Amino acid sequence: MRSSGCSGEPAASAQPADSAGLIGPAGALGVTRLLYDGAWLEAQRRLERRLAEAGLEPRFDRAGSLYGRLAGTEAGSGVVLTGSHIDTVRRGGPYDGAYGVAAGIAALAALRRFCGPPQRTLEVVSLCEEEGSRFPLSYWGSGTMIGRYGLEGAARYRDAGGTTLEEAMLSAGFGRPEQPHPRRGDLAAFVELHVEQGIVLERGGEGIGVVQAIVGQRRYTFTVAGEANHAGTTPMRLRRDALAGAAEMALAAERAAVRRGEPMVATVGRIAAEPGTPNVVPGRVVFTLDVRHDDAQALEAFCRELLEELDGIAARRGLELQGELWMDAPPAPMDAGLAERLERAAARRGLAVRRMASGAGHDAQLLSELCPAAMLFVPSRAGISHSPLEFTEEAQLAAGLAVLIDALYELAYEERVP
């Protein structure tokens, strides 16, 4: 880092323990923090206290995203934002999302301590939701920032227990008119630091990944309706077995993705059969489908052809099929200028860098609609993620933090974003 104006070396003084300690151990059953539940709220409140201790001005927006602000000296120059999310999948790992939040806090605290106030305001954000683990939508935090979601529509979404998003938001203390609206129009840049969640960096021996693009995603929920009947007295040829039909559809999705080739992926991640009794032919099945690719036209064509094939399976089996597309995130290229800055920062640290695409979705893809956005990856051991076994070496966490600090210094203390 070109440290003119800084009394010392911020990256060297922001120990990786500062980041890892905020993440917390996963434990045998993993980490579960779902939007607006008790674990999520406790984590956000603890981070609020940590921000204040670090000398950063904390504030929540109306959706529940938490910001820490290091005010700049140049009014109206825009905000350089970093951070990620703290919600998790069920029984997930300790690093996904939380590392980017913790590293962002450590970075701003170090810059404040050693470099003083920046020219351009710096902020770190702990976004309230990204994963879509509780309600049938994803990116609630960044989506409300860009205007994709309106808070007035929160009553439309329900979790598995029937609680609406609006009810959960209000019970957690958010959604009140006196709280700041989440929509942002003052961002100059967004840099998200994240564990890779894949095995590319580890196998390639690189310490840093600079993301060129984030894949597009489509997520569906399908309902297959057949006829529940006695398992012993209903001949195979007369059955309208919803589960057998759904199983054929899942295999069709797998075969189609294999035929199309990398980087196309298609996943049936959740399936539930009713009535769920051993001696009854399933009459109703609900399953999810997740499809991803980094080319918008390829993604559209694949989904269109696959849905036609699923309709054909249902018709041949005498089943009714209904599908709901509840997530449609287009591929998102990252800002080339910011990506080059990150590469240079990593090279100055002597780190091997790989340019790569992200097969997982991230908040950066939404925020790229507001401002130049970029992503940094650090390796994930064995490529494991969304699991209690998720792990990244402390030295690798520290390397990512060092590159983040250097990039934020350049953006907020030295140069203007193009």
Number of C-alpha atoms within 10 A of each C-alpha: 17 12 16 10 11 15 12 15 16 25 23 13 16 22 20 23 15 16 25 20 11 21 23 14 14 19 13 10 13 19 24 20 22 23 27 25 16 11 14 20 19 13 17 21 13 12 21 20 12 17 23 14 12 17 15 23 15 21 18 22 22 23 29 26 23 23 23 29 21 23 18 21 13 12 11 10 17 20 23 24 24 30 29 31 28 30 31 27 19 18 17 22 27 28 32 26 27 27 28 32 28 30 34 30 29 27 29 28 22 22 27 20 17 17 20 16 17 20 20 26 24 30 24 30 26 29 28 26 30 25 24 17 18 24 18 18 19 22 24 25 27 28 20 21 23 18 13 13 17 15 18 9 10 17 14 10 16 18 13 9 7 9 14 16 23 20 16 19 21 14 12 16 14 20 22 13 8 9 15 14 16 21 19 13 12 13 19 22 26 25 26 26 29 27 27 26 25 20 15 17 25 17 12 12 12 15 21 27 29 25 22 20 23 27 25 24 22 19 22 18 19 19 21 22 24 24 16 18 17 14 15 10 8 14 9 10 7 9 20 24 24 28 23 16 24 28 15 14 23 20 13 17 25 15 13 18 20 14 10 12 10 9 14 20 19 23 16 20 10 11 17 15 18 16 15 13 10 9 11 18 25 27 21 23 24 20 21 19 20 17 22 28 25 21 17 16 11 14 21 15 10 19 17 11 11 16 14 10 16 20 16 15 19 22 13 10 17 18 21 17 21 12 16 11 12 13 17 13 19 21 22 25 19 21 19 15 13 22 21 15 18 26 22 17 21 26 14 13 14 11 18 15 21 19 16 16 19 23 20 14 20 23 26 27 24 22 22 18 11 19 18 22 28 29 28 26 27 27 28 24 20 17 19 17 21 18 20 20 19 21 21 22 13 14 12 18 26 22 22 28 28 26 27 27 24 24 21 26 25 18 23 25 23 16 11 14 16 8
